[in-house]
Amino acid sequence: MPNTLCTICMRAGSKGVVNKNLKLINNKPLLYYTINQAKKSKIFTKIVVSTDSNKIAKISKKYGAEVFFKRPKKMSSSTSPKIPVVRHALIKSEKEFDLKFDYIFDLDVTSPLRTVNDLQKSFKKFKKNNSDNLISATNSNKSPYFNQIEFKKSKYDIVKRIKNFPKRRQDSPKVYDMNASIYIWKRNKLLSSDNLFTNKTSLYLMPPERSCDIDTLLDFEFVNYMILKNEKK
């Protein structure tokens, strides 16, 4: 039976929505929903939170995650890249539990509309494809080939111009929005590379109603609405 680690990485500061990891939805902090999904999935040998916040650590433990180290300051700024933080949690966890983990998931608290079924199906696809890693995404409503523009060479132009400019967005090359919900790695790939994209990266596609990543108050209101709606079912 393979050992599978779930990391949930949360830092204290947030700009768009203040203290969003602890913001309440239905009288539970946002972080509860991701920890609870991880527990219900029955996939993980260990569920570990990486944080620089004593308050986040305490509440995460209350809901069943393990927190046994404090994330270093150099990995806790708004500009800190994700992969080194997940790698740091893996190394700390292998030392703490005296285990070698075969697979590592990272689940973002700010994208909590995934389901337990999403976790199970993405892992199944990851293993079936013998992937180095997997990312979750949704179909994009905007396209750099059609209706996304940028200011370059003193004028506005389409982001990615191609020879036969599409007359409709549907005719442009297929693009996706990463939704920050699910990341999976093989151990050796996470330890050896900071590159999220390899020749063996898989994509797990999710619908837009489960793909909101909270960056703004409007995002939070949508997530709040969807969670309350789903809990009434």
C-alpha positions, 0 to 999 in steps of 0.5 A, spaced: 500 500 500 503 506 497 504 512 502 500 518 500 501 525 503 496 531 503 499 537 504 495 543 506 499 550 505 496 556 509 500 563 511 497 568 515 497 574 511 492 575 505 491 581 501 484 580 497 480 577 502 483 579 509 484 572 513 481 568 508 483 561 511 479 563 517 473 566 514 467 563 516 462 559 512 456 556 515 460 557 522 466 553 520 472 556 518 474 556 510 480 551 512 475 546 515 472 544 508 479 542 505 481 538 511 474 535 511 474 533 504 481 530 505 479 526 511 473 523 507 477 521 501 480 515 505 486 516 500 491 519 505 496 516 510 497 523 513 494 530 512 499 535 514 498 543 514 504 548 513 503 554 516 506 560 519 500 562 523 499 559 531 492 560 530 491 557 523 495 551 526 491 550 532 484 550 528 487 545 523 489 540 529 482 541 531 479 539 525 484 533 524 490 535 521 497 534 523 501 540 524 508 539 527 512 545 524 512 552 523 513 554 516 519 559 515 519 566 514 522 566 507 517 561 505 511 565 508 511 571 503 505 573 498 511 572 493 513 565 495 512 559 490 508 553 491 513 547 490 518 549 495 513 550 500 510 543 498 517 540 498 519 543 505 512 539 508 514 533 505 521 533 507 519 535 514 513 529 514 518 524 512 522 525 518 517 526 523 513 520 521 519 516 519 516 514 512 517 515 505 511 518 501 510 515 494 505 520 492 504 527 494 497 531 494 497 539 495 490 542 496 489 549 496 484 552 502 482 557 497 479 553 492 474 548 496 469 547 492 472 540 489 468 534 492 471 527 495 469 524 488 474 529 485 480 527 489 479 520 488 478 521 480 484 525 479 488 520 483 485 514 479 487 518 473 494 520 475 496 513 476 492 510 470 497 515 466 503 514 470 504 521 470 509 525 473 504 530 476 497 532 475 494 539 476 486 541 476 483 546 471 477 548 468 475 550 461 477 557 460 472 563 458 477 567 455 482 565 450 489 568 449 488 567 441 481 570 441 479 575 446 485 576 451 489 583 449 495 586 452 499 592 451 505 591 447 510 595 442 506 601 444 499 598 442 494 593 444 494 587 441 491 580 442 496 576 447 497 570 442 497 571 435 496 566 430 496 565 422 489 564 421 486 568 426 479 565 429 473 568 427 470 565 434 473 563 441 470 556 440 475 556 433 481 558 437 486 552 440 483 549 447 486 553 453 484 552 460 484 555 467 488 552 472 483 552 478 488 551 484 484 546 487 488 539 486 496 538 485 499 531 485 506 529 484 510 523 484 515 523 490 521 524 486 519 529 481 517 533 487 524 533 490 527 534 483 524 539 480 521 546 481 517 546 474 510 544 474 509 542 467 513 536 464 512 531 458 508 527 463 503 532 466 496 530 467 490 535 467 484 533 471 478 537 468 473 540 473 466 544 472 466 552 473 461 551 479 467 547 482 473 551 480 473 558 484 479 560 487 478 565 492 482 572 490 476 577 492 470 578 496 466 577 490 469 570 489 468 569 497 461 570 496 460 565 490 464 560 494 459 561 500 453 561 496 455 554 493 457 551 499 451 553 503 447 550 497 451 544 497 450 543 504 442 543 503 442 537 498 
